[in-house]
């Protein structure tokens, strides 16, 4: 079998050990009407580390048969909503930490007024 690589979306993960279901979609043109139609196919993918989660965007590559239905291995994770959420959460946490450590805009203005207009002595 020639080497094949597909990009797809993980539709089912965590139900079988070291296995995930990836849906690969493609577009075809209908011969009679000329309309675009989406065709999809599901593949069982070998996930050695159980790292895939639902809605991950992945690249899979064919390999020797691992079981009766599994003939693809995970090549790489292109995009993971879970890691994006963790990154966004970390950015929010950093922003909150910076906002609490820096003085507010009003206190900065008051400090500048005190410096420019020293109290009369």
N, C-alpha and C positions, 0 to 999 in steps of 0.2 A: 504494500500500500504506500503511495507517495506521501511525503510529509505534509500534514495539514495543520494549520493554526487558525483558530477562530476566536473572535471577540464575542463575549456574551455576558449575560446577567445571571447571577446566582439566584435561582428561584426557590431552592430548598436546601437547607444545610443544617447539620446537627442532629438529624434523625438516624443516620447510619454512621457508624464509626469510619473515619477516613474517607468519606464519600459525600459529594455534593451534587446537586442537579443544576446544570447550567443550560439556559435557553439561549440559542443562537438564532437571531432573526436576519432575514434577508428580504430584499424587495425584488419583485419581478414585474414585468409589464404583461398584461393580459393581451393575447394575440388579437382578439376580436374587438374589444372595447378600447384598448390602449390605456386602461387605467392601471395605476400602480397598486400592487397587492403585496401585503406583508406575509411572508411564509416563515414559520419558525419550527425549530426542532430541538428536542431536549436530549442532552447527553449526560450520562453519569461520569463524574470526574473524580479521579483519585486525588485526595487532599491529605498528604502525609501528616501534616501537623494539626489538622482540624482547625485551621485558621480562617476559613471562609465563613462569612455571614451573609444573610439574605440581603439582596440588592447591591452586592459588590459587583463591580465591573471587572472582568478577568479575561486573560488570554489563556486558551487551552491548546494543547498539542497532542496529536495522536501518538500512541506508543503500542507496545506489545499488549495483548489482552491481559488485564490484571484479574478479571473475573469474567463471567459469562456476558455481563452487560457493560462493564467498565473497560473502555479502550482509549481513554484520554487522561492526561495528567495536567495538573495545574502548572502553567508556565510562570505567570506573574499576576499580581493584583494591580489593576490599573487605577481603580478608584474605589475607596471604601467609605460609605457614609458614616460608619462608626468612628473611624479615625478622624474624619473631618469634624465630627461633633466634638471629639476629645480636643482637637486643636483649637476649635472655636471656644470651648470651655476654658482652655488654658489662656487664650488671649483675653477673654473677659475677666478672668481671675487676675491677670497681670494689670489690666486697666484699672480694676478696682483697687489693687494694691498701690498703684501709682497715684490714684486720685485721693486716697486716704493719707498718703505720705506727703503730698504736695499741699500747700495752703490753698484755700479757696480763692476765687477771683476777688471777692469783697475784701478779705483780709489783706491781700496783696495791695489793693488800692489804698487801704487805710495805712499800710506801712509806707507806701510811697508818699502819701500826703504828709505823714509825720516827718519823713526825711526832708522833703522840700520846704515845709513850713515848720521850723523848730519853734517850740513854745517860747513865748517871751520870758526873759529872766531879768 
